[in-house]
Amino acid sequence: MASSKVARRRQGSLPKEPPPAVDISDSDGEKDCGLDDFEIIKTIGTGTFGRVCLCREKSTSKFGAMKILAISDVVRLKQVEHVKNEKSILLEAHHPFIVNLKWHHHDSSCLYMLFDYVCGGELFSYLRNAGRFNNSTANFYSAEIILALEYLHSLSVVYRDLKPENLLLDREGHLKITDFGFAKKLTDRTWTLCGTPEYLAPEIIQSKGHNKAVDWWALGVLIYEMLAGYPPFFDDNPFGIYEKILAGKIEWPRHLDPVAKDLVKKLLVQDRTKRLGNMKNGADDVKRHRWFKGIDWQDVYYRKLKPPIVPRVTYDGDTRNFDEYPEADWKSAPCVGESEQKLFEDF
């Protein structure tokens, strides 16, 4: 049986991007200011080629989350397209349950993206502290995620990294999806192997080419993990996880709500053409499932439902809901040559 003590999950083919983040400006990604206009306060997350820092705009004293990526590392780790995709998709996306990109900038050593600061921390932390969520709590978060996925898919965007670590709670307790490093605009299919092992759909592992259906598979994994306290496919190494995903055998905890179980089964269908969410009616098939009976989807969108968890926050820049990280001198990132800078001239 899978251990319910999945401490800090192994990351996918990219290490975990740190958590971004209330309003820095009314502009959408094109704020006319420079790095000197911000006071960098502390690190609230780290990844292989960057970190996210709580910052404050000096002129307004408003808090934000600054994602800082060293260009040399982005290039070395072949993440140029991923980072550019993240910026362009977030500039286009505006939704109640998606983090808001306020400003972006680059110099000769780093890329900078400024987000709303989402001060409640990761859903991952609340799930680990609780052990598992009850049916109504999992139902609440699933509903908000479904609307975000439906919206992204309407933009022809596949998200590809759904997991509790990438779901932040705002001050009121509503969700914000963060970390769009794996998101991609799709015309048909894509073949890149990326994501977190426990959440990968079979077609990603088999390199068959994948599309938006992978997000609905990941939703099935997420609902199971919220209700069970551990993911349905779990092993000590990624290849063991992949074998279990391809075998498709799921152990069902006895306490699992039968209606929720039915939904998860319909999302974790190996054949993506028969997977709920990826058929003719799209997201509507998921929204009409019995587990969401009685849900007013307009109320969900307008954040009228009462969140099951309200984070402890005493002021806008409160960081108690994030882990402590060692500070490092990100300003010491090396300047890159002209050819590397040219890769990001439109950033």
MIFI-590665 format. One record per residue (C-alpha): residue in three letters; chain; x, y, z. Coordinates in steps of 0.5 Angstrom, whole numbers, plus 2048, in hexadecimal, padded with zeros to 3 digits. Each point is the difference from the previous one (the first is absolute). Layout:
N
<atom type="ala" mol="A" x="X" y="Y" z="Z"/>
...
This chain:
347
<atom type="met" mol="A" x="800" y="800" z="800"/>
<atom type="ala" mol="A" x="802" y="807" z="7FF"/>
<atom type="ser" mol="A" x="803" y="804" z="805"/>
<atom type="ser" mol="A" x="7FC" y="806" z="803"/>
<atom type="lys" mol="A" x="806" y="803" z="802"/>
<atom type="val" mol="A" x="802" y="803" z="7F9"/>
<atom type="ala" mol="A" x="804" y="805" z="803"/>
<atom type="arg" mol="A" x="803" y="805" z="7FB"/>
<atom type="arg" mol="A" x="7FE" y="7FD" z="7F9"/>
<atom type="arg" mol="A" x="805" y="7FE" z="7FB"/>
<atom type="gln" mol="A" x="800" y="805" z="7FA"/>
<atom type="gly" mol="A" x="7FF" y="7FF" z="7F9"/>
<atom type="ser" mol="A" x="805" y="801" z="7FA"/>
<atom type="leu" mol="A" x="800" y="807" z="803"/>
<atom type="pro" mol="A" x="802" y="801" z="807"/>
<atom type="lys" mol="A" x="7FA" y="804" z="804"/>
<atom type="glu" mol="A" x="7FF" y="807" z="7FE"/>
<atom type="pro" mol="A" x="7FF" y="804" z="806"/>
<atom type="pro" mol="A" x="7F9" y="803" z="802"/>
<atom type="pro" mol="A" x="7FE" y="806" z="7FD"/>
<atom type="ala" mol="A" x="7FB" y="805" z="803"/>
<atom type="val" mol="A" x="7F8" y="80D" z="804"/>
<atom type="asp" mol="A" x="800" y="805" z="7FA"/>
<atom type="ile" mol="A" x="806" y="803" z="7FE"/>
<atom type="ser" mol="A" x="7FD" y="804" z="7FA"/>
<atom type="asp" mol="A" x="7FA" y="800" z="7FB"/>
<atom type="ser" mol="A" x="804" y="7FF" z="7FA"/>
<atom type="asp" mol="A" x="800" y="7F9" z="7FD"/>
<atom type="gly" mol="A" x="808" y="7FE" z="800"/>
<atom type="glu" mol="A" x="802" y="806" z="7FD"/>
<atom type="lys" mol="A" x="802" y="804" z="806"/>
<atom type="asp" mol="A" x="804" y="806" z="7FF"/>
<atom type="cys" mol="A" x="805" y="800" z="805"/>
<atom type="gly" mol="A" x="807" y="7FD" z="802"/>
<atom type="leu" mol="A" x="803" y="7FB" z="805"/>
<atom type="asp" mol="A" x="802" y="806" z="804"/>
<atom type="asp" mol="A" x="7F9" y="801" z="801"/>
<atom type="phe" mol="A" x="800" y="7FA" z="805"/>
<atom type="glu" mol="A" x="802" y="7FE" z="806"/>
<atom type="ile" mol="A" x="802" y="7F9" z="801"/>
<atom type="ile" mol="A" x="7FE" y="7FD" z="806"/>
<atom type="lys" mol="A" x="801" y="7F9" z="801"/>
<atom type="thr" mol="A" x="800" y="7F9" z="7FC"/>
<atom type="ile" mol="A" x="7F9" y="7FC" z="800"/>
<atom type="gly" mol="A" x="802" y="7FB" z="7FB"/>
<atom type="thr" mol="A" x="806" y="7FD" z="7FC"/>
<atom type="gly" mol="A" x="801" y="7FC" z="7FA"/>
<atom type="thr" mol="A" x="806" y="7FD" z="7FC"/>
<atom type="phe" mol="A" x="801" y="807" z="7FC"/>
<atom type="gly" mol="A" x="7FD" y="805" z="804"/>
<atom type="arg" mol="A" x="7FC" y="802" z="806"/>
<atom type="val" mol="A" x="7FA" y="804" z="802"/>
<atom type="cys" mol="A" x="800" y="806" z="805"/>
<atom type="leu" mol="A" x="7FB" y="804" z="804"/>
<atom type="cys" mol="A" x="801" y="807" z="7FE"/>
<atom type="arg" mol="A" x="7FD" y="806" z="801"/>
<atom type="glu" mol="A" x="7FF" y="806" z="7FB"/>
<atom type="lys" mol="A" x="803" y="806" z="803"/>
<atom type="ser" mol="A" x="7FB" y="805" z="7FD"/>
<atom type="thr" mol="A" x="7FA" y="7FD" z="803"/>
<atom type="ser" mol="A" x="803" y="7FB" z="805"/>
<atom type="lys" mol="A" x="7FC" y="7FA" z="7FD"/>
<atom type="phe" mol="A" x="802" y="7F9" z="800"/>
<atom type="gly" mol="A" x="802" y="7FC" z="7FA"/>
<atom type="ala" mol="A" x="804" y="7F9" z="7FF"/>
<atom type="met" mol="A" x="806" y="801" z="7FB"/>
<atom type="lys" mol="A" x="802" y="7FA" z="7FC"/>
<atom type="ile" mol="A" x="807" y="801" z="7FF"/>
<atom type="leu" mol="A" x="804" y="7FB" z="7FB"/>
<atom type="ala" mol="A" x="807" y="800" z="7FE"/>
<atom type="ile" mol="A" x="800" y="800" z="7F9"/>
<atom type="ser" mol="A" x="807" y="7FC" z="800"/>
<atom type="asp" mol="A" x="7FC" y="7FA" z="803"/>
<atom type="val" mol="A" x="7FA" y="801" z="7FC"/>
<atom type="val" mol="A" x="804" y="7FF" z="7FA"/>
<atom type="arg" mol="A" x="805" y="7FB" z="803"/>
<atom type="leu" mol="A" x="7F9" y="7FC" z="802"/>
<atom type="lys" mol="A" x="7FD" y="801" z="7F9"/>
<atom type="gln" mol="A" x="7FA" y="803" z="803"/>
<atom type="val" mol="A" x="800" y="806" z="7FB"/>
<atom type="glu" mol="A" x="7F9" y="7FE" z="7FD"/>
<atom type="his" mol="A" x="7FD" y="7FE" z="806"/>
<atom type="val" mol="A" x="802" y="807" z="804"/>
<atom type="lys" mol="A" x="7FD" y="804" z="7FA"/>
<atom type="asn" mol="A" x="7FA" y="7FC" z="7FF"/>
<atom type="glu" mol="A" x="7FF" y="801" z="808"/>
<atom type="lys" mol="A" x="800" y="808" z="7FE"/>
<atom type="ser" mol="A" x="7FC" y="800" z="7FA"/>
<atom type="ile" mol="A" x="7FA" y="7FB" z="803"/>
<atom type="leu" mol="A" x="800" y="804" z="806"/>
<atom type="leu" mol="A" x="800" y="807" z="7FD"/>
<atom type="glu" mol="A" x="7F9" y="7FD" z="7FC"/>
<atom type="ala" mol="A" x="7FD" y="7FC" z="806"/>
<atom type="his" mol="A" x="7FB" y="804" z="805"/>
<atom type="his" mol="A" x="7FC" y="7FC" z="804"/>
<atom type="pro" mol="A" x="7FE" y="800" z="807"/>
<atom type="phe" mol="A" x="804" y="7F9" z="802"/>
<atom type="ile" mol="A" x="806" y="802" z="7FC"/>
<atom type="val" mol="A" x="806" y="804" z="803"/>
<atom type="asn" mol="A" x="801" y="807" z="7FD"/>
<atom type="leu" mol="A" x="806" y="802" z="7FC"/>
<atom type="lys" mol="A" x="801" y="808" z="801"/>
<atom type="trp" mol="A" x="807" y="801" z="7FD"/>
<atom type="his" mol="A" x="806" y="7FD" z="7FD"/>
<atom type="his" mol="A" x="807" y="802" z="7FF"/>
<atom type="his" mol="A" x="807" y="7FE" z="7FE"/>
<atom type="asp" mol="A" x="807" y="802" z="801"/>
<atom type="ser" mol="A" x="806" y="7FD" z="7FD"/>
<atom type="ser" mol="A" x="800" y="7FB" z="806"/>
<atom type="cys" mol="A" x="7F9" y="7FF" z="802"/>
<atom type="leu" mol="A" x="7F9" y="7FF" z="7FE"/>
<atom type="tyr" mol="A" x="7FB" y="803" z="805"/>
<atom type="met" mol="A" x="7F8" y="7FF" z="800"/>
<atom type="leu" mol="A" x="7FC" y="803" z="805"/>
<atom type="phe" mol="A" x="7F9" y="7FD" z="803"/>
<atom type="asp" mol="A" x="7FB" y="801" z="805"/>
<atom type="tyr" mol="A" x="802" y="7FE" z="806"/>
<atom type="val" mol="A" x="7FC" y="7FA" z="802"/>
<atom type="cys" mol="A" x="801" y="800" z="808"/>
<atom type="gly" mol="A" x="7FC" y="7FA" z="802"/>
<atom type="gly" mol="A" x="806" y="7FB" z="7FE"/>
<atom type="glu" mol="A" x="7FF" y="7F9" z="7FC"/>
<atom type="leu" mol="A" x="7FA" y="7FB" z="800"/>
<atom type="phe" mol="A" x="806" y="7FB" z="801"/>
<atom type="ser" mol="A" x="801" y="802" z="807"/>
<atom type="tyr" mol="A" x="7F9" y="800" z="802"/>
<atom type="leu" mol="A" x="7FF" y="7F9" z="7FE"/>
<atom type="arg" mol="A" x="806" y="7FE" z="803"/>
<atom type="asn" mol="A" x="7FE" y="803" z="807"/>
<atom type="ala" mol="A" x="7F9" y="7FD" z="7FF"/>
<atom type="gly" mol="A" x="802" y="7F9" z="7FE"/>
<atom type="arg" mol="A" x="7FB" y="800" z="7FB"/>
<atom type="phe" mol="A" x="7FA" y="805" z="7FE"/>
<atom type="asn" mol="A" x="7F8" y="7FE" z="801"/>
<atom type="asn" mol="A" x="7FC" y="7FF" z="7FA"/>
<atom type="ser" mol="A" x="7FD" y="808" z="800"/>
<atom type="thr" mol="A" x="807" y="803" z="801"/>
<atom type="ala" mol="A" x="803" y="7FC" z="7FA"/>
<atom type="asn" mol="A" x="7F9" y="801" z="7FC"/>
<atom type="phe" mol="A" x="801" y="808" z="801"/>
<atom type="tyr" mol="A" x="807" y="800" z="7FE"/>
<atom type="ser" mol="A" x="7FF" y="7FC" z="7FA"/>
<atom type="ala" mol="A" x="7FA" y="804" z="7FE"/>
<atom type="glu" mol="A" x="805" y="806" z="800"/>
<atom type="ile" mol="A" x="805" y="7FC" z="7FC"/>
<atom type="ile" mol="A" x="7FB" y="7FE" z="7FB"/>
<atom type="leu" mol="A" x="7FE" y="807" z="7FE"/>
<atom type="ala" mol="A" x="807" y="802" z="7FF"/>
<atom type="leu" mol="A" x="802" y="7FA" z="7FC"/>
<atom type="glu" mol="A" x="7FA" y="801" z="7FB"/>
<atom type="tyr" mol="A" x="802" y="807" z="7FF"/>
<atom type="leu" mol="A" x="807" y="7FE" z="7FF"/>
<atom type="his" mol="A" x="7FE" y="7FB" z="7FB"/>
<atom type="ser" mol="A" x="7FB" y="805" z="7FC"/>
<atom type="leu" mol="A" x="807" y="804" z="7FF"/>
<atom type="ser" mol="A" x="803" y="7FA" z="7FD"/>
<atom type="val" mol="A" x="805" y="7FF" z="806"/>
<atom type="val" mol="A" x="801" y="7FA" z="803"/>
<atom type="tyr" mol="A" x="803" y="801" z="808"/>
<atom type="arg" mol="A" x="804" y="7F9" z="801"/>
<atom type="asp" mol="A" x="802" y="801" z="807"/>
<atom type="leu" mol="A" x="7FA" y="800" z="804"/>
<atom type="lys" mol="A" x="801" y="7FE" z="808"/>
<atom type="pro" mol="A" x="7FF" y="802" z="807"/>
<atom type="glu" mol="A" x="807" y="804" z="800"/>
<atom type="asn" mol="A" x="7FE" y="804" z="7FA"/>
<atom type="leu" mol="A" x="7F9" y="802" z="803"/>
<atom type="leu" mol="A" x="801" y="806" z="805"/>
<atom type="leu" mol="A" x="7FA" y="803" z="805"/>
<atom type="asp" mol="A" x="7FF" y="807" z="800"/>
<atom type="arg" mol="A" x="7FE" y="804" z="806"/>
<atom type="glu" mol="A" x="7F9" y="7FE" z="800"/>
<atom type="gly" mol="A" x="801" y="7F9" z="7FE"/>
<atom type="his" mol="A" x="7FF" y="7FF" z="7F9"/>
<atom type="leu" mol="A" x="805" y="7FD" z="7FB"/>
<atom type="lys" mol="A" x="805" y="803" z="7FB"/>
<atom type="ile" mol="A" x="803" y="7FB" z="7FB"/>
<atom type="thr" mol="A" x="808" y="802" z="800"/>
<atom type="asp" mol="A" x="806" y="7FE" z="7FC"/>
<atom type="phe" mol="A" x="7FF" y="800" z="7F9"/>
<atom type="gly" mol="A" x="807" y="7FE" z="7FE"/>
<atom type="phe" mol="A" x="7FD" y="7F9" z="7FC"/>
<atom type="ala" mol="A" x="7FA" y="804" z="7FD"/>
<atom type="lys" mol="A" x="7FF" y="800" z="7F9"/>
<atom type="lys" mol="A" x="7FC" y="803" z="7FA"/>
<atom type="leu" mol="A" x="7FE" y="7FA" z="7FC"/>
<atom type="thr" mol="A" x="7FD" y="7FF" z="7F9"/>
<atom type="asp" mol="A" x="800" y="7F8" z="800"/>
<atom type="arg" mol="A" x="805" y="7FC" z="804"/>
<atom type="thr" mol="A" x="806" y="801" z="804"/>
<atom type="trp" mol="A" x="806" y="7FB" z="801"/>
<atom type="thr" mol="A" x="804" y="803" z="806"/>
<atom type="leu" mol="A" x="801" y="7FC" z="806"/>
<atom type="cys" mol="A" x="7FE" y="804" z="806"/>
<atom type="gly" mol="A" x="7FC" y="801" z="806"/>
<atom type="thr" mol="A" x="801" y="7FC" z="807"/>
<atom type="pro" mol="A" x="800" y="7F8" z="800"/>
<atom type="glu" mol="A" x="7FA" y="7FF" z="804"/>
<atom type="tyr" mol="A" x="7FC" y="804" z="7FC"/>
<atom type="leu" mol="A" x="802" y="7FE" z="7F9"/>
<atom type="ala" mol="A" x="7FB" y="7FE" z="7FB"/>
<atom type="pro" mol="A" x="801" y="7F9" z="7FD"/>
<atom type="glu" mol="A" x="801" y="803" z="7F9"/>
<atom type="ile" mol="A" x="805" y="805" z="802"/>
<atom type="ile" mol="A" x="804" y="7FA" z="803"/>
<atom type="gln" mol="A" x="7FF" y="7FC" z="7F9"/>
<atom type="ser" mol="A" x="803" y="806" z="7FC"/>
<atom type="lys" mol="A" x="7F9" y="7FF" z="7FC"/>
<atom type="gly" mol="A" x="7FF" y="808" z="7FF"/>
<atom type="his" mol="A" x="7FC" y="803" z="805"/>
<atom type="asn" mol="A" x="7FA" y="806" z="801"/>
<atom type="lys" mol="A" x="7FC" y="803" z="805"/>
<atom type="ala" mol="A" x="7FD" y="7F9" z="802"/>
<atom type="val" mol="A" x="806" y="800" z="805"/>
<atom type="asp" mol="A" x="7FE" y="805" z="804"/>
<atom type="trp" mol="A" x="7F9" y="7FC" z="801"/>
<atom type="trp" mol="A" x="804" y="7FA" z="802"/>
<atom type="ala" mol="A" x="804" y="804" z="805"/>
<atom type="leu" mol="A" x="7FA" y="803" z="803"/>
<atom type="gly" mol="A" x="7FE" y="7F8" z="801"/>
<atom type="val" mol="A" x="807" y="7FF" z="804"/>
<atom type="leu" mol="A" x="7FF" y="807" z="804"/>
<atom type="ile" mol="A" x="7F9" y="7FE" z="802"/>
<atom type="tyr" mol="A" x="802" y="7F9" z="802"/>
<atom type="glu" mol="A" x="806" y="803" z="804"/>
<atom type="met" mol="A" x="7FC" y="805" z="804"/>
<atom type="leu" mol="A" x="7FB" y="7FB" z="802"/>
<atom type="ala" mol="A" x="805" y="7FA" z="802"/>
<atom type="gly" mol="A" x="806" y="804" z="802"/>
<atom type="tyr" mol="A" x="804" y="7FD" z="7FB"/>
<atom type="pro" mol="A" x="800" y="800" z="7F8"/>
<atom type="pro" mol="A" x="7FD" y="7F9" z="7FD"/>
<atom type="phe" mol="A" x="807" y="7FF" z="7FC"/>
<atom type="phe" mol="A" x="806" y="800" z="805"/>
<atom type="asp" mol="A" x="807" y="7FD" z="801"/>
<atom type="asp" mol="A" x="807" y="801" z="802"/>
<atom type="asn" mol="A" x="802" y="802" z="7F9"/>
<atom type="pro" mol="A" x="7FD" y="803" z="7FA"/>
<atom type="phe" mol="A" x="801" y="7FA" z="7FC"/>
<atom type="gly" mol="A" x="7FC" y="7FC" z="805"/>
<atom type="ile" mol="A" x="7FA" y="805" z="800"/>
<atom type="tyr" mol="A" x="800" y="800" z="7F8"/>
<atom type="glu" mol="A" x="7FF" y="7F9" z="800"/>
<atom type="lys" mol="A" x="7FA" y="800" z="805"/>
<atom type="ile" mol="A" x="7FD" y="806" z="7FC"/>
<atom type="leu" mol="A" x="801" y="7FC" z="7F9"/>
<atom type="ala" mol="A" x="7FD" y="7F9" z="804"/>
<atom type="gly" mol="A" x="7FA" y="805" z="802"/>
<atom type="lys" mol="A" x="7FF" y="7FC" z="807"/>
<atom type="ile" mol="A" x="7FD" y="804" z="805"/>
<atom type="glu" mol="A" x="7FF" y="7FE" z="807"/>
<atom type="trp" mol="A" x="7FA" y="804" z="803"/>
<atom type="pro" mol="A" x="800" y="802" z="807"/>
<atom type="arg" mol="A" x="7F9" y="7FD" z="804"/>
<atom type="his" mol="A" x="7FE" y="807" z="802"/>
<atom type="leu" mol="A" x="800" y="803" z="7F9"/>
<atom type="asp" mol="A" x="7F9" y="803" z="7FF"/>
<atom type="pro" mol="A" x="7FD" y="7FC" z="7FA"/>
<atom type="val" mol="A" x="7FE" y="806" z="7FC"/>
<atom type="ala" mol="A" x="807" y="803" z="800"/>
<atom type="lys" mol="A" x="803" y="7F9" z="7FE"/>
<atom type="asp" mol="A" x="7FC" y="800" z="7FA"/>
<atom type="leu" mol="A" x="802" y="806" z="7FE"/>
<atom type="val" mol="A" x="808" y="7FF" z="801"/>
<atom type="lys" mol="A" x="7FF" y="7F9" z="7FC"/>
<atom type="lys" mol="A" x="7FD" y="804" z="7FA"/>
<atom type="leu" mol="A" x="806" y="805" z="800"/>
<atom type="leu" mol="A" x="805" y="7FA" z="801"/>
<atom type="val" mol="A" x="7FE" y="7FD" z="7FA"/>
<atom type="gln" mol="A" x="806" y="7FE" z="7FC"/>
<atom type="asp" mol="A" x="7FD" y="801" z="7F9"/>
<atom type="arg" mol="A" x="800" y="808" z="800"/>
<atom type="thr" mol="A" x="7FA" y="800" z="7FA"/>
<atom type="lys" mol="A" x="7FC" y="7FD" z="806"/>
<atom type="arg" mol="A" x="802" y="804" z="806"/>
<atom type="leu" mol="A" x="7FB" y="804" z="803"/>
<atom type="gly" mol="A" x="802" y="808" z="7FE"/>
<atom type="asn" mol="A" x="803" y="7FE" z="7F9"/>
<atom type="met" mol="A" x="7FA" y="7FE" z="7FD"/>
<atom type="lys" mol="A" x="7FA" y="803" z="7FC"/>
<atom type="asn" mol="A" x="7FE" y="804" z="805"/>
<atom type="gly" mol="A" x="806" y="802" z="803"/>
<atom type="ala" mol="A" x="801" y="803" z="807"/>
<atom type="asp" mol="A" x="7F8" y="800" z="801"/>
<atom type="asp" mol="A" x="800" y="7F8" z="800"/>
<atom type="val" mol="A" x="804" y="801" z="807"/>
<atom type="lys" mol="A" x="7FC" y="806" z="802"/>
<atom type="arg" mol="A" x="7FA" y="7FC" z="7FF"/>
<atom type="his" mol="A" x="802" y="7FA" z="804"/>
<atom type="arg" mol="A" x="7FC" y="7FE" z="806"/>
<atom type="trp" mol="A" x="806" y="802" z="805"/>
<atom type="phe" mol="A" x="7FF" y="807" z="7FE"/>
<atom type="lys" mol="A" x="7F8" y="7FF" z="801"/>
<atom type="gly" mol="A" x="7FD" y="807" z="803"/>
<atom type="ile" mol="A" x="806" y="804" z="7FE"/>
<atom type="asp" mol="A" x="7FF" y="807" z="7FD"/>
<atom type="trp" mol="A" x="806" y="801" z="7FB"/>
<atom type="gln" mol="A" x="7FE" y="807" z="800"/>
<atom type="asp" mol="A" x="801" y="801" z="807"/>
<atom type="val" mol="A" x="806" y="7FC" z="800"/>
<atom type="tyr" mol="A" x="803" y="804" z="7FB"/>
<atom type="tyr" mol="A" x="7FE" y="807" z="804"/>
<atom type="arg" mol="A" x="803" y="7FD" z="806"/>
<atom type="lys" mol="A" x="7FA" y="7FF" z="804"/>
<atom type="leu" mol="A" x="801" y="7FA" z="803"/>
<atom type="lys" mol="A" x="803" y="7FF" z="807"/>
<atom type="pro" mol="A" x="807" y="7FE" z="800"/>
<atom type="pro" mol="A" x="801" y="7FA" z="805"/>
<atom type="ile" mol="A" x="807" y="803" z="802"/>
<atom type="val" mol="A" x="801" y="807" z="801"/>
<atom type="pro" mol="A" x="808" y="801" z="801"/>
<atom type="arg" mol="A" x="803" y="803" z="806"/>
<atom type="val" mol="A" x="802" y="807" z="7FE"/>
<atom type="thr" mol="A" x="801" y="806" z="804"/>
<atom type="tyr" mol="A" x="802" y="805" z="7FA"/>
<atom type="asp" mol="A" x="801" y="801" z="7F9"/>
<atom type="gly" mol="A" x="808" y="7FE" z="800"/>
<atom type="asp" mol="A" x="7FF" y="7FA" z="805"/>
<atom type="thr" mol="A" x="804" y="7FA" z="7FE"/>
<atom type="arg" mol="A" x="7FF" y="7FB" z="806"/>
<atom type="asn" mol="A" x="7FC" y="7FC" z="7FB"/>
<atom type="phe" mol="A" x="807" y="7FE" z="7FC"/>
<atom type="asp" mol="A" x="806" y="7FC" z="802"/>
<atom type="glu" mol="A" x="806" y="804" z="802"/>
<atom type="tyr" mol="A" x="806" y="800" z="7FA"/>
<atom type="pro" mol="A" x="807" y="802" z="801"/>
<atom type="glu" mol="A" x="801" y="807" z="7FC"/>
<atom type="ala" mol="A" x="805" y="800" z="7FB"/>
<atom type="asp" mol="A" x="803" y="806" z="7FC"/>
<atom type="trp" mol="A" x="7FC" y="7FF" z="7FA"/>
<atom type="lys" mol="A" x="803" y="807" z="7FD"/>
<atom type="ser" mol="A" x="807" y="7FC" z="7FF"/>
<atom type="ala" mol="A" x="7FD" y="7FC" z="7FA"/>
<atom type="pro" mol="A" x="805" y="801" z="7FB"/>
<atom type="cys" mol="A" x="7FF" y="804" z="7FA"/>
<atom type="val" mol="A" x="7FE" y="7FC" z="7F9"/>
<atom type="gly" mol="A" x="803" y="801" z="7F9"/>
<atom type="glu" mol="A" x="7FC" y="804" z="7FB"/>
<atom type="ser" mol="A" x="7FE" y="7FA" z="7FD"/>
<atom type="glu" mol="A" x="7FC" y="7FD" z="806"/>
<atom type="gln" mol="A" x="7FE" y="807" z="801"/>
<atom type="lys" mol="A" x="7FD" y="800" z="7F9"/>
<atom type="leu" mol="A" x="7FB" y="7FA" z="802"/>
<atom type="phe" mol="A" x="7FD" y="804" z="805"/>
<atom type="glu" mol="A" x="800" y="807" z="7FC"/>
<atom type="asp" mol="A" x="7F8" y="800" z="800"/>
<atom type="phe" mol="A" x="7FF" y="7FE" z="808"/>
